[in-house]
């Protein structure tokens, strides 16, 4: 069994270009099925939580290719990731 706190310290990295997307800030869970549908990755753009642009990227669970000791590798194909701007 894995705790969410263990996922939150791992960096999420795109396998297509090696870009660090950020860290997991939340999960999208299908309660009726009991499955994780997606991860929400925060890029940490705000300074002290106030200044800057903070965008979350929603990555479908099926796009995760490998969960390693320190990183989570995702397939960042065009048009398959959703960006949500937080205010």
PDB file of N, CA, C and O in Angstrom:
ATOM      1  N   UNK A   1       0.849  -1.176   0.000  1.00  0.00           N
ATOM      2  CA  UNK A   1       0.000   0.000   0.000  1.00  0.00           C
ATOM      3  C   UNK A   1       0.897   1.242   0.000  1.00  0.00           C
ATOM      4  O   UNK A   1       1.952   1.265   0.634  1.00  0.00           O
ATOM      5  N   UNK A   2       0.458   2.262  -0.717  1.00  0.00           N
ATOM      6  CA  UNK A   2       1.216   3.499  -0.830  1.00  0.00           C
ATOM      7  C   UNK A   2       0.360   4.644  -0.315  1.00  0.00           C
ATOM      8  O   UNK A   2      -0.834   4.716  -0.607  1.00  0.00           O
ATOM      9  N   UNK A   3       0.966   5.532   0.445  1.00  0.00           N
ATOM     10  CA  UNK A   3       0.261   6.703   0.977  1.00  0.00           C
ATOM     11  C   UNK A   3       0.401   7.872   0.006  1.00  0.00           C
ATOM     12  O   UNK A   3       1.391   7.968  -0.720  1.00  0.00           O
ATOM     13  N   UNK A   4      -0.592   8.757  -0.003  1.00  0.00           N
ATOM     14  CA  UNK A   4      -0.545   9.933  -0.876  1.00  0.00           C
ATOM     15  C   UNK A   4       0.660  10.801  -0.537  1.00  0.00           C
ATOM     16  O   UNK A   4       1.240  11.418  -1.431  1.00  0.00           O
ATOM     17  N   UNK A   5       1.045  10.861   0.725  1.00  0.00           N
ATOM     18  CA  UNK A   5       2.203  11.672   1.112  1.00  0.00           C
ATOM     19  C   UNK A   5       3.482  11.176   0.434  1.00  0.00           C
ATOM     20  O   UNK A   5       4.393  11.965   0.185  1.00  0.00           O
ATOM     21  N   UNK A   6       3.557   9.877   0.134  1.00  0.00           N
ATOM     22  CA  UNK A   6       4.715   9.337  -0.572  1.00  0.00           C
ATOM     23  C   UNK A   6       4.728   9.790  -2.032  1.00  0.00           C
ATOM     24  O   UNK A   6       5.800   9.976  -2.609  1.00  0.00           O
ATOM     25  N   UNK A   7       3.563   9.968  -2.629  1.00  0.00           N
ATOM     26  CA  UNK A   7       3.474  10.460  -4.002  1.00  0.00           C
ATOM     27  C   UNK A   7       3.806  11.945  -4.087  1.00  0.00           C
ATOM     28  O   UNK A   7       4.403  12.388  -5.067  1.00  0.00           O
ATOM     29  N   UNK A   8       3.428  12.711  -3.081  1.00  0.00           N
ATOM     30  CA  UNK A   8       3.582  14.158  -3.128  1.00  0.00           C
ATOM     31  C   UNK A   8       5.033  14.613  -3.152  1.00  0.00           C
ATOM     32  O   UNK A   8       5.309  15.726  -3.600  1.00  0.00           O
ATOM     33  N   UNK A   9       5.958  13.805  -2.693  1.00  0.00           N
ATOM     34  CA  UNK A   9       7.366  14.212  -2.683  1.00  0.00           C
ATOM     35  C   UNK A   9       8.090  13.831  -3.974  1.00  0.00           C
ATOM     36  O   UNK A   9       9.234  14.234  -4.181  1.00  0.00           O
ATOM     37  N   UNK A  10       7.446  13.070  -4.831  1.00  0.00           N
ATOM     38  CA  UNK A  10       8.055  12.659  -6.102  1.00  0.00           C
ATOM     39  C   UNK A  10       7.821  13.729  -7.168  1.00  0.00           C
ATOM     40  O   UNK A  10       6.737  14.306  -7.257  1.00  0.00           O
ATOM     41  N   UNK A  11       8.848  13.985  -7.972  1.00  0.00           N
ATOM     42  CA  UNK A  11       8.681  14.907  -9.088  1.00  0.00           C
ATOM     43  C   UNK A  11       8.021  14.171 -10.248  1.00  0.00           C
ATOM     44  O   UNK A  11       8.298  12.997 -10.492  1.00  0.00           O
ATOM     45  N   UNK A  12       7.148  14.873 -10.954  1.00  0.00           N
ATOM     46  CA  UNK A  12       6.496  14.316 -12.135  1.00  0.00           C
ATOM     47  C   UNK A  12       7.269  14.820 -13.351  1.00  0.00           C
ATOM     48  O   UNK A  12       7.431  16.026 -13.539  1.00  0.00           O
ATOM     49  N   UNK A  13       7.744  13.881 -14.176  1.00  0.00           N
ATOM     50  CA  UNK A  13       8.616  14.208 -15.301  1.00  0.00           C
ATOM     51  C   UNK A  13       8.014  13.668 -16.596  1.00  0.00           C
ATOM     52  O   UNK A  13       7.519  12.542 -16.647  1.00  0.00           O
ATOM     53  N   UNK A  14       8.066  14.492 -17.639  1.00  0.00           N
ATOM     54  CA  UNK A  14       7.592  14.087 -18.966  1.00  0.00           C
ATOM     55  C   UNK A  14       8.651  13.219 -19.641  1.00  0.00           C
ATOM     56  O   UNK A  14       9.825  13.587 -19.678  1.00  0.00           O
ATOM     57  N   UNK A  15       8.240  12.068 -20.173  1.00  0.00           N
ATOM     58  CA  UNK A  15       9.206  11.204 -20.858  1.00  0.00           C
ATOM     59  C   UNK A  15       9.555  11.723 -22.251  1.00  0.00           C
ATOM     60  O   UNK A  15      10.569  11.320 -22.821  1.00  0.00           O
ATOM     61  N   UNK A  16       8.732  12.608 -22.806  1.00  0.00           N
ATOM     62  CA  UNK A  16       8.990  13.098 -24.163  1.00  0.00           C
ATOM     63  C   UNK A  16      10.147  14.092 -24.223  1.00  0.00           C
ATOM     64  O   UNK A  16      10.916  14.089 -25.183  1.00  0.00           O
ATOM     65  N   UNK A  17      10.277  14.951 -23.195  1.00  0.00           N
ATOM     66  CA  UNK A  17      11.334  15.967 -23.229  1.00  0.00           C
ATOM     67  C   UNK A  17      12.134  16.075 -21.930  1.00  0.00           C
ATOM     68  O   UNK A  17      13.045  16.898 -21.840  1.00  0.00           O
ATOM     69  N   UNK A  18      11.814  15.268 -20.933  1.00  0.00           N
ATOM     70  CA  UNK A  18      12.544  15.299 -19.665  1.00  0.00           C
ATOM     71  C   UNK A  18      12.187  16.470 -18.769  1.00  0.00           C
ATOM     72  O   UNK A  18      12.829  16.681 -17.740  1.00  0.00           O
ATOM     73  N   UNK A  19      11.175  17.229 -19.145  1.00  0.00           N
ATOM     74  CA  UNK A  19      10.778  18.412 -18.380  1.00  0.00           C
ATOM     75  C   UNK A  19      10.119  18.005 -17.067  1.00  0.00           C
ATOM     76  O   UNK A  19       9.281  17.104 -17.030  1.00  0.00           O
ATOM     77  N   UNK A  20      10.514  18.689 -15.984  1.00  0.00           N
ATOM     78  CA  UNK A  20       9.884  18.472 -14.684  1.00  0.00           C
ATOM     79  C   UNK A  20       8.583  19.270 -14.666  1.00  0.00           C
ATOM     80  O   UNK A  20       8.597  20.495 -14.789  1.00  0.00           O
ATOM     81  N   UNK A  21       7.467  18.575 -14.515  1.00  0.00           N
ATOM     82  CA  UNK A  21       6.157  19.225 -14.544  1.00  0.00           C
ATOM     83  C   UNK A  21       5.759  19.768 -13.180  1.00  0.00           C
ATOM     84  O   UNK A  21       4.961  20.702 -13.103  1.00  0.00           O
ATOM     85  N   UNK A  22       6.294  19.209 -12.111  1.00  0.00           N
ATOM     86  CA  UNK A  22       5.963  19.652 -10.756  1.00  0.00           C
ATOM     87  C   UNK A  22       5.768  18.465  -9.838  1.00  0.00           C
ATOM     88  O   UNK A  22       6.300  17.379 -10.071  1.00  0.00           O
ATOM     89  N   UNK A  23       4.988  18.695  -8.780  1.00  0.00           N
ATOM     90  CA  UNK A  23       4.690  17.650  -7.803  1.00  0.00           C
ATOM     91  C   UNK A  23       3.189  17.418  -7.732  1.00  0.00           C
ATOM     92  O   UNK A  23       2.397  18.308  -8.042  1.00  0.00           O
ATOM     93  N   UNK A  24       2.806  16.221  -7.323  1.00  0.00           N
ATOM     94  CA  UNK A  24       1.385  15.899  -7.186  1.00  0.00           C
ATOM     95  C   UNK A  24       0.788  16.717  -6.048  1.00  0.00           C
ATOM     96  O   UNK A  24       1.297  16.712  -4.928  1.00  0.00           O
ATOM     97  N   UNK A  25      -0.295  17.417  -6.351  1.00  0.00           N
ATOM     98  CA  UNK A  25      -0.984  18.199  -5.329  1.00  0.00           C
ATOM     99  C   UNK A  25      -2.329  17.588  -4.960  1.00  0.00           C
ATOM    100  O   UNK A  25      -2.879  17.877  -3.897  1.00  0.00           O
ATOM    101  N   UNK A  26      -2.861  16.738  -5.849  1.00  0.00           N
ATOM    102  CA  UNK A  26      -4.182  16.159  -5.583  1.00  0.00           C
ATOM    103  C   UNK A  26      -4.396  14.950  -6.493  1.00  0.00           C
ATOM    104  O   UNK A  26      -3.638  14.718  -7.434  1.00  0.00           O
ATOM    105  N   UNK A  27      -5.436  14.194  -6.191  1.00  0.00           N
ATOM    106  CA  UNK A  27      -5.834  13.054  -7.007  1.00  0.00           C
ATOM    107  C   UNK A  27      -7.290  13.225  -7.419  1.00  0.00           C
ATOM    108  O   UNK A  27      -8.083  13.800  -6.674  1.00  0.00           O
ATOM    109  N   UNK A  28      -7.644  12.735  -8.588  1.00  0.00           N
ATOM    110  CA  UNK A  28      -9.037  12.675  -9.023  1.00  0.00           C
ATOM    111  C   UNK A  28      -9.450  11.213  -8.868  1.00  0.00           C
ATOM    112  O   UNK A  28      -8.928  10.330  -9.548  1.00  0.00           O
ATOM    113  N   UNK A  29     -10.398  10.975  -7.960  1.00  0.00           N
ATOM    114  CA  UNK A  29     -10.801   9.614  -7.618  1.00  0.00           C
ATOM    115  C   UNK A  29     -12.230   9.365  -8.064  1.00  0.00           C
ATOM    116  O   UNK A  29     -13.112  10.190  -7.826  1.00  0.00           O
ATOM    117  N   UNK A  30     -12.463   8.231  -8.709  1.00  0.00           N
ATOM    118  CA  UNK A  30     -13.806   7.781  -9.059  1.00  0.00           C
ATOM    119  C   UNK A  30     -14.293   6.956  -7.871  1.00  0.00           C
ATOM    120  O   UNK A  30     -13.905   5.798  -7.710  1.00  0.00           O
ATOM    121  N   UNK A  31     -15.133   7.550  -7.053  1.00  0.00           N
ATOM    122  CA  UNK A  31     -15.575   6.913  -5.810  1.00  0.00           C
ATOM    123  C   UNK A  31     -16.406   5.666  -6.080  1.00  0.00           C
ATOM    124  O   UNK A  31     -16.291   4.676  -5.358  1.00  0.00           O
ATOM    125  N   UNK A  32     -17.240   5.707  -7.110  1.00  0.00           N
ATOM    126  CA  UNK A  32     -18.092   4.546  -7.379  1.00  0.00           C
ATOM    127  C   UNK A  32     -17.289   3.329  -7.841  1.00  0.00           C
ATOM    128  O   UNK A  32     -17.660   2.193  -7.544  1.00  0.00           O
ATOM    129  N   UNK A  33     -16.193   3.560  -8.566  1.00  0.00           N
ATOM    130  CA  UNK A  33     -15.348   2.459  -9.028  1.00  0.00           C
ATOM    131  C   UNK A  33     -14.199   2.158  -8.069  1.00  0.00           C
ATOM    132  O   UNK A  33     -13.624   1.069  -8.093  1.00  0.00           O
ATOM    133  N   UNK A  34     -13.873   3.134  -7.226  1.00  0.00           N
ATOM    134  CA  UNK A  34     -12.746   2.968  -6.315  1.00  0.00           C
ATOM    135  C   UNK A  34     -11.405   3.030  -7.027  1.00  0.00           C
ATOM    136  O   UNK A  34     -10.457   2.344  -6.645  1.00  0.00           O
ATOM    137  N   UNK A  35     -11.331   3.866  -8.076  1.00  0.00           N
ATOM    138  CA  UNK A  35     -10.098   3.967  -8.854  1.00  0.00           C
ATOM    139  C   UNK A  35      -9.599   5.406  -8.918  1.00  0.00           C
ATOM    140  O   UNK A  35     -10.373   6.354  -8.781  1.00  0.00           O
ATOM    141  N   UNK A  36      -8.298   5.551  -9.127  1.00  0.00           N
ATOM    142  CA  UNK A  36      -7.713   6.869  -9.356  1.00  0.00           C
ATOM    143  C   UNK A  36      -7.830   7.151 -10.847  1.00  0.00           C
ATOM    144  O   UNK A  36      -7.329   6.383 -11.668  1.00  0.00           O
ATOM    145  N   UNK A  37      -8.489   8.248 -11.200  1.00  0.00           N
ATOM    146  CA  UNK A  37      -8.699   8.611 -12.603  1.00  0.00           C
ATOM    147  C   UNK A  37      -7.574   9.494 -13.142  1.00  0.00           C
ATOM    148  O   UNK A  37      -7.214   9.402 -14.315  1.00  0.00           O
ATOM    149  N   UNK A  38      -7.018  10.354 -12.273  1.00  0.00           N
ATOM    150  CA  UNK A  38      -5.992  11.293 -12.728  1.00  0.00           C
ATOM    151  C   UNK A  38      -5.204  11.814 -11.535  1.00  0.00           C
ATOM    152  O   UNK A  38      -5.630  11.704 -10.385  1.00  0.00           O
ATOM    153  N   UNK A  39      -4.037  12.388 -11.844  1.00  0.00           N
ATOM    154  CA  UNK A  39      -3.270  13.096 -10.823  1.00  0.00           C
ATOM    155  C   UNK A  39      -3.297  14.573 -11.180  1.00  0.00           C
ATOM    156  O   UNK A  39      -3.362  14.934 -12.355  1.00  0.00           O
ATOM    157  N   UNK A  40      -3.248  15.419 -10.172  1.00  0.00           N
ATOM    158  CA  UNK A  40      -3.194  16.859 -10.366  1.00  0.00           C
ATOM    159  C   UNK A  40      -1.796  17.295  -9.957  1.00  0.00           C
ATOM    160  O   UNK A  40      -1.372  17.070  -8.823  1.00  0.00           O
ATOM    161  N   UNK A  41      -1.083  17.923 -10.890  1.00  0.00           N
ATOM    162  CA  UNK A  41       0.298  18.324 -10.663  1.00  0.00           C
ATOM    163  C   UNK A  41       0.361  19.843 -10.585  1.00  0.00           C
ATOM    164  O   UNK A  41      -0.120  20.542 -11.478  1.00  0.00           O
ATOM    165  N   UNK A  42       0.956  20.345  -9.512  1.00  0.00           N
ATOM    166  CA  UNK A  42       1.130  21.782  -9.329  1.00  0.00           C
ATOM    167  C   UNK A  42       2.557  22.143  -9.696  1.00  0.00           C
ATOM    168  O   UNK A  42       3.505  21.462  -9.304  1.00  0.00           O
ATOM    169  N   UNK A  43       2.701  23.230 -10.460  1.00  0.00           N
ATOM    170  CA  UNK A  43       4.045  23.641 -10.859  1.00  0.00           C
ATOM    171  C   UNK A  43       4.703  24.546  -9.828  1.00  0.00           C
ATOM    172  O   UNK A  43       5.867  24.912  -9.986  1.00  0.00           O
ATOM    173  N   UNK A  44       3.976  24.915  -8.773  1.00  0.00           N
ATOM    174  CA  UNK A  44       4.569  25.737  -7.714  1.00  0.00           C
ATOM    175  C   UNK A  44       4.981  27.111  -8.178  1.00  0.00           C
ATOM    176  O   UNK A  44       5.983  27.645  -7.704  1.00  0.00           O
ATOM    177  N   UNK A  45       4.230  27.701  -9.099  1.00  0.00           N
ATOM    178  CA  UNK A  45       4.586  28.993  -9.663  1.00  0.00           C
ATOM    179  C   UNK A  45       4.449  30.171  -8.724  1.00  0.00           C
ATOM    180  O   UNK A  45       5.060  31.214  -8.960  1.00  0.00           O
ATOM    181  N   UNK A  46       3.678  30.041  -7.685  1.00  0.00           N
ATOM    182  CA  UNK A  46       3.480  31.159  -6.765  1.00  0.00           C
ATOM    183  C   UNK A  46       4.582  31.195  -5.713  1.00  0.00           C
ATOM    184  O   UNK A  46       5.065  30.156  -5.263  1.00  0.00           O
ATOM    185  N   UNK A  47       4.969  32.406  -5.332  1.00  0.00           N
ATOM    186  CA  UNK A  47       5.959  32.603  -4.282  1.00  0.00           C
ATOM    187  C   UNK A  47       5.214  32.825  -2.976  1.00  0.00           C
ATOM    188  O   UNK A  47       4.394  33.738  -2.876  1.00  0.00           O
ATOM    189  N   UNK A  48       5.487  32.017  -1.998  1.00  0.00           N
ATOM    190  CA  UNK A  48       4.819  32.082  -0.696  1.00  0.00           C
ATOM    191  C   UNK A  48       3.305  31.974  -0.831  1.00  0.00           C
ATOM    192  O   UNK A  48       2.563  32.425   0.042  1.00  0.00           O
ATOM    193  N   UNK A  49       2.853  31.376  -1.926  1.00  0.00           N
ATOM    194  CA  UNK A  49       1.434  31.162  -2.132  1.00  0.00           C
ATOM    195  C   UNK A  49       0.670  32.381  -2.622  1.00  0.00           C
ATOM    196  O   UNK A  49      -0.555  32.332  -2.734  1.00  0.00           O
ATOM    197  N   UNK A  50       1.377  33.490  -2.919  1.00  0.00           N
ATOM    198  CA  UNK A  50       0.687  34.721  -3.280  1.00  0.00           C
ATOM    199  C   UNK A  50       0.999  35.235  -4.678  1.00  0.00           C
ATOM    200  O   UNK A  50       0.079  35.530  -5.441  1.00  0.00           O
ATOM    201  N   UNK A  51       2.272  35.346  -5.028  1.00  0.00           N
ATOM    202  CA  UNK A  51       2.664  36.049  -6.241  1.00  0.00           C
ATOM    203  C   UNK A  51       3.038  35.076  -7.347  1.00  0.00           C
ATOM    204  O   UNK A  51       3.702  34.067  -7.109  1.00  0.00           O
ATOM    205  N   UNK A  52       2.610  35.389  -8.540  1.00  0.00           N
ATOM    206  CA  UNK A  52       2.962  34.557  -9.684  1.00  0.00           C
ATOM    207  C   UNK A  52       1.779  33.770 -10.196  1.00  0.00           C
ATOM    208  O   UNK A  52       0.675  33.823  -9.654  1.00  0.00           O
ATOM    209  N   UNK A  53       2.048  33.044 -11.253  1.00  0.00           N
ATOM    210  CA  UNK A  53       1.010  32.255 -11.905  1.00  0.00           C
ATOM    211  C   UNK A  53       1.126  30.813 -11.427  1.00  0.00           C
ATOM    212  O   UNK A  53       2.195  30.209 -11.509  1.00  0.00           O
ATOM    213  N   UNK A  54       0.046  30.279 -10.939  1.00  0.00           N
ATOM    214  CA  UNK A  54       0.036  28.901 -10.451  1.00  0.00           C
ATOM    215  C   UNK A  54      -0.933  28.106 -11.309  1.00  0.00           C
ATOM    216  O   UNK A  54      -2.136  28.365 -11.301  1.00  0.00           O
ATOM    217  N   UNK A  55      -0.409  27.142 -12.047  1.00  0.00           N
ATOM    218  CA  UNK A  55      -1.255  26.323 -12.903  1.00  0.00           C
ATOM    219  C   UNK A  55      -1.157  24.872 -12.481  1.00  0.00           C
ATOM    220  O   UNK A  55      -0.075  24.370 -12.177  1.00  0.00           O
ATOM    221  N   UNK A  56      -2.279  24.216 -12.466  1.00  0.00           N
ATOM    222  CA  UNK A  56      -2.310  22.787 -12.191  1.00  0.00           C
ATOM    223  C   UNK A  56      -2.480  22.054 -13.512  1.00  0.00           C
ATOM    224  O   UNK A  56      -3.214  22.501 -14.394  1.00  0.00           O
ATOM    225  N   UNK A  57      -1.803  20.936 -13.640  1.00  0.00           N
ATOM    226  CA  UNK A  57      -1.922  20.092 -14.817  1.00  0.00           C
ATOM    227  C   UNK A  57      -2.600  18.802 -14.382  1.00  0.00           C
ATOM    228  O   UNK A  57      -2.152  18.143 -13.444  1.00  0.00           O
ATOM    229  N   UNK A  58      -3.677  18.445 -15.065  1.00  0.00           N
ATOM    230  CA  UNK A  58      -4.396  17.208 -14.758  1.00  0.00           C
ATOM    231  C   UNK A  58      -3.918  16.145 -15.747  1.00  0.00           C
ATOM    232  O   UNK A  58      -4.074  16.288 -16.960  1.00  0.00           O
ATOM    233  N   UNK A  59      -3.340  15.088 -15.211  1.00  0.00           N
ATOM    234  CA  UNK A  59      -2.780  14.017 -16.031  1.00  0.00           C
ATOM    235  C   UNK A  59      -3.581  12.745 -15.788  1.00  0.00           C
ATOM    236  O   UNK A  59      -3.609  12.241 -14.665  1.00  0.00           O
ATOM    237  N   UNK A  60      -4.233  12.216 -16.823  1.00  0.00           N
ATOM    238  CA  UNK A  60      -4.987  10.968 -16.650  1.00  0.00           C
ATOM    239  C   UNK A  60      -4.070   9.838 -16.160  1.00  0.00           C
ATOM    240  O   UNK A  60      -2.911   9.750 -16.566  1.00  0.00           O
ATOM    241  N   UNK A  61      -4.594   8.993 -15.298  1.00  0.00           N
ATOM    242  CA  UNK A  61      -3.819   7.895 -14.724  1.00  0.00           C
ATOM    243  C   UNK A  61      -3.215   7.001 -15.814  1.00  0.00           C
ATOM    244  O   UNK A  61      -2.122   6.464 -15.638  1.00  0.00           O
ATOM    245  N   UNK A  62      -3.915   6.842 -16.928  1.00  0.00           N
ATOM    246  CA  UNK A  62      -3.432   5.979 -18.008  1.00  0.00           C
ATOM    247  C   UNK A  62      -2.169   6.530 -18.676  1.00  0.00           C
ATOM    248  O   UNK A  62      -1.489   5.799 -19.396  1.00  0.00           O
ATOM    249  N   UNK A  63      -1.847   7.806 -18.449  1.00  0.00           N
ATOM    250  CA  UNK A  63      -0.663   8.423 -19.038  1.00  0.00           C
ATOM    251  C   UNK A  63       0.588   8.221 -18.183  1.00  0.00           C
ATOM    252  O   UNK A  63       1.688   8.566 -18.612  1.00  0.00           O
ATOM    253  N   UNK A  64       0.432   7.668 -16.980  1.00  0.00           N
ATOM    254  CA  UNK A  64       1.588   7.380 -16.131  1.00  0.00           C
ATOM    255  C   UNK A  64       2.270   6.132 -16.674  1.00  0.00           C
ATOM    256  O   UNK A  64       1.638   5.089 -16.845  1.00  0.00           O
ATOM    257  N   UNK A  65       3.558   6.251 -16.941  1.00  0.00           N
ATOM    258  CA  UNK A  65       4.304   5.131 -17.510  1.00  0.00           C
ATOM    259  C   UNK A  65       5.113   4.376 -16.460  1.00  0.00           C
ATOM    260  O   UNK A  65       5.282   3.162 -16.570  1.00  0.00           O
ATOM    261  N   UNK A  66       5.618   5.079 -15.440  1.00  0.00           N
ATOM    262  CA  UNK A  66       6.451   4.430 -14.426  1.00  0.00           C
ATOM    263  C   UNK A  66       6.430   5.259 -13.152  1.00  0.00           C
ATOM    264  O   UNK A  66       6.551   6.483 -13.192  1.00  0.00           O
ATOM    265  N   UNK A  67       6.274   4.580 -12.021  1.00  0.00           N
ATOM    266  CA  UNK A  67       6.387   5.230 -10.719  1.00  0.00           C
ATOM    267  C   UNK A  67       7.659   4.697 -10.090  1.00  0.00           C
ATOM    268  O   UNK A  67       7.729   3.532  -9.697  1.00  0.00           O
ATOM    269  N   UNK A  68       8.669   5.560  -9.995  1.00  0.00           N
ATOM    270  CA  UNK A  68       9.960   5.167  -9.448  1.00  0.00           C
ATOM    271  C   UNK A  68      10.120   5.628  -8.013  1.00  0.00           C
ATOM    272  O   UNK A  68       9.183   6.135  -7.397  1.00  0.00           O
ATOM    273  N   UNK A  69      11.321   5.443  -7.490  1.00  0.00           N
ATOM    274  CA  UNK A  69      11.613   5.814  -6.108  1.00  0.00           C
ATOM    275  C   UNK A  69      11.544   7.325  -5.901  1.00  0.00           C
ATOM    276  O   UNK A  69      11.101   7.789  -4.851  1.00  0.00           O
ATOM    277  N   UNK A  70      11.987   8.101  -6.910  1.00  0.00           N
ATOM    278  CA  UNK A  70      12.050   9.557  -6.771  1.00  0.00           C
ATOM    279  C   UNK A  70      11.183  10.323  -7.762  1.00  0.00           C
ATOM    280  O   UNK A  70      10.863  11.489  -7.529  1.00  0.00           O
ATOM    281  N   UNK A  71      10.800   9.682  -8.863  1.00  0.00           N
ATOM    282  CA  UNK A  71      10.052  10.378  -9.908  1.00  0.00           C
ATOM    283  C   UNK A  71       8.888   9.540 -10.417  1.00  0.00           C
ATOM    284  O   UNK A  71       8.843   8.320 -10.256  1.00  0.00           O
ATOM    285  N   UNK A  72       7.948  10.249 -11.040  1.00  0.00           N
ATOM    286  CA  UNK A  72       6.837   9.611 -11.742  1.00  0.00           C
ATOM    287  C   UNK A  72       6.968  10.040 -13.199  1.00  0.00           C
ATOM    288  O   UNK A  72       6.944  11.234 -13.497  1.00  0.00           O
ATOM    289  N   UNK A  73       7.105   9.080 -14.102  1.00  0.00           N
ATOM    290  CA  UNK A  73       7.264   9.376 -15.522  1.00  0.00           C
ATOM    291  C   UNK A  73       5.907   9.328 -16.207  1.00  0.00           C
ATOM    292  O   UNK A  73       5.151   8.368 -16.053  1.00  0.00           O
ATOM    293  N   UNK A  74       5.606  10.393 -16.976  1.00  0.00           N
ATOM    294  CA  UNK A  74       4.320  10.470 -17.663  1.00  0.00           C
ATOM    295  C   UNK A  74       4.532  10.715 -19.149  1.00  0.00           C
ATOM    296  O   UNK A  74       5.528  11.309 -19.561  1.00  0.00           O
ATOM    297  N   UNK A  75       3.582  10.248 -19.943  1.00  0.00           N
ATOM    298  CA  UNK A  75       3.574  10.459 -21.385  1.00  0.00           C
ATOM    299  C   UNK A  75       2.796  11.738 -21.644  1.00  0.00           C
ATOM    300  O   UNK A  75       1.574  11.772 -21.496  1.00  0.00           O
ATOM    301  N   UNK A  76       3.503  12.783 -22.029  1.00  0.00           N
ATOM    302  CA  UNK A  76       2.885  14.098 -22.212  1.00  0.00           C
ATOM    303  C   UNK A  76       2.579  14.345 -23.686  1.00  0.00           C
ATOM    304  O   UNK A  76       3.080  15.305 -24.273  1.00  0.00           O
ATOM    305  N   UNK A  77       1.765  13.492 -24.279  1.00  0.00           N
ATOM    306  CA  UNK A  77       1.379  13.657 -25.679  1.00  0.00           C
ATOM    307  C   UNK A  77       0.523  14.909 -25.839  1.00  0.00           C
ATOM    308  O   UNK A  77      -0.218  15.286 -24.931  1.00  0.00           O
ATOM    309  N   UNK A  78       0.630  15.537 -26.984  1.00  0.00           N
ATOM    310  CA  UNK A  78      -0.093  16.784 -27.253  1.00  0.00           C
ATOM    311  C   UNK A  78      -1.595  16.594 -27.102  1.00  0.00           C
ATOM    312  O   UNK A  78      -2.173  15.633 -27.610  1.00  0.00           O
ATOM    313  N   UNK A  79      -2.208  17.523 -26.398  1.00  0.00           N
ATOM    314  CA  UNK A  79      -3.655  17.542 -26.276  1.00  0.00           C
ATOM    315  C   UNK A  79      -4.241  16.594 -25.250  1.00  0.00           C
ATOM    316  O   UNK A  79      -5.462  16.528 -25.111  1.00  0.00           O
ATOM    317  N   UNK A  80      -3.421  15.865 -24.534  1.00  0.00           N
ATOM    318  CA  UNK A  80      -3.953  14.902 -23.585  1.00  0.00           C
ATOM    319  C   UNK A  80      -3.837  15.353 -22.138  1.00  0.00           C
ATOM    320  O   UNK A  80      -4.343  14.679 -21.241  1.00  0.00           O
ATOM    321  N   UNK A  81      -3.178  16.486 -21.894  1.00  0.00           N
ATOM    322  CA  UNK A  81      -3.061  17.021 -20.546  1.00  0.00           C
ATOM    323  C   UNK A  81      -3.896  18.289 -20.447  1.00  0.00           C
ATOM    324  O   UNK A  81      -3.921  19.096 -21.376  1.00  0.00           O
ATOM    325  N   UNK A  82      -4.568  18.460 -19.336  1.00  0.00           N
ATOM    326  CA  UNK A  82      -5.424  19.619 -19.123  1.00  0.00           C
ATOM    327  C   UNK A  82      -4.762  20.550 -18.124  1.00  0.00           C
ATOM    328  O   UNK A  82      -4.291  20.110 -17.075  1.00  0.00           O
ATOM    329  N   UNK A  83      -4.725  21.836 -18.448  1.00  0.00           N
ATOM    330  CA  UNK A  83      -4.149  22.827 -17.547  1.00  0.00           C
ATOM    331  C   UNK A  83      -5.271  23.653 -16.945  1.00  0.00           C
ATOM    332  O   UNK A  83      -6.165  24.121 -17.651  1.00  0.00           O
ATOM    333  N   UNK A  84      -5.212  23.828 -15.621  1.00  0.00           N
ATOM    334  CA  UNK A  84      -6.206  24.616 -14.907  1.00  0.00           C
ATOM    335  C   UNK A  84      -5.472  25.706 -14.159  1.00  0.00           C
ATOM    336  O   UNK A  84      -4.573  25.420 -13.369  1.00  0.00           O
ATOM    337  N   UNK A  85      -5.849  26.970 -14.399  1.00  0.00           N
ATOM    338  CA  UNK A  85      -5.204  28.080 -13.711  1.00  0.00           C
ATOM    339  C   UNK A  85      -5.893  28.317 -12.379  1.00  0.00           C
ATOM    340  O   UNK A  85      -7.118  28.413 -12.309  1.00  0.00           O
ATOM    341  N   UNK A  86      -5.092  28.409 -11.321  1.00  0.00           N
ATOM    342  CA  UNK A  86      -5.611  28.709  -9.984  1.00  0.00           C
ATOM    343  C   UNK A  86      -5.419  30.180  -9.697  1.00  0.00           C
ATOM    344  O   UNK A  86      -4.413  30.773 -10.086  1.00  0.00           O
ATOM    345  N   UNK A  87      -6.382  30.763  -9.019  1.00  0.00           N
ATOM    346  CA  UNK A  87      -6.283  32.188  -8.683  1.00  0.00           C
ATOM    347  C   UNK A  87      -6.122  32.364  -7.204  1.00  0.00           C
ATOM    348  O   UNK A  87      -6.021  33.493  -6.724  1.00  0.00           O
TER     349      UNK A  87
END
